[in-house]
Amino acid sequence: RRGAMQAMITRLLYLARHGEQENAATESPEAGLSERGRRQARLLGERLRGRSFAAVHHGPLRRAEETAELVAASLPGVPVYATELAGDHIPHDTEPAGLPPAYAEFLARATTAERVDGPRVTAAAVRRFAGPAAEEAGGAEGAEPVRELVVTHSFLIAWLIRHALDAPERRWLGLNSQNAGLTVIRYGPAGPPNLIAVNDVAHLPPDLRGTGLPPDYLV
């Protein structure tokens, strides 16, 4: 009962897609960042410098780990944690019927394990990150919001945006994030979540923007 009565304070969840990976077409789990990806990550760190973060979390793949390390260099004293919750998973076992062919074909290639394990891990990520924080995590009542940065992949960011908007489950499809793009969701103690920023790349010069997006997404 004591946990149920615990006061909650605002969480600001910062979500960032990893920087551009080397040999991006191969999608290898072992692939690190390209030189352009390392520049993107450093500039994201500069964008966040001076903010008070409780933690930086990143997925287990090398490109997410390297991005988190480069960002964290601008956030001295902030702990960095690897977690499966920020990994690259299919967030929902979406029924392909009625979807555009590209989405239907992509979903059809998923294995049974991916269709089971991905949603399970994603649901755990929602429980961990998508909501206000316990008051004790941020200190005394009236303190600054709890800020956490999750360096992850496009699918989890898409799912958390969809979740914040209470949109239909299949709407995670097609929400693609740019490499080192920043999304910020505010979870207050009352009311629905608020999207503060979505796929924001103001910290990147034009030549570093748009990587990781389908060609026809570029504007």
Number of C-alpha atoms within 10 A of each C-alpha: 5 5 7 6 7 12 13 18 26 22 25 27 24 22 30 30 29 34 34 27 27 18 12 14 7 9 10 14 12 11 16 23 24 16 13 16 23 22 19 29 32 22 21 26 22 17 17 17 16 11 10 16 21 17 17 22 23 30 22 18 22 18 28 31 22 21 30 30 18 20 26 24 15 19 20 12 12 15 12 17 14 18 15 17 24 25 23 20 20 22 27 22 17 19 11 16 9 8 14 9 11 10 15 15 12 10 18 12 9 12 10 10 8 16 17 14 17 20 17 16 19 24 16 14 19 15 10 12 18 20 22 22 23 17 18 12 13 19 13 10 11 10 11 14 23 23 20 20 25 28 30 30 27 26 24 25 28 21 24 21 23 18 17 18 13 12 12 9 14 16 15 23 17 12 15 19 25 23 26 36 28 24 24 22 21 23 24 18 16 10 7 13 21 15 16 13 15 18 19 17 23 13 20 19 10 9 8 18 19 20 21 20 15 11 9 6 9 9 5
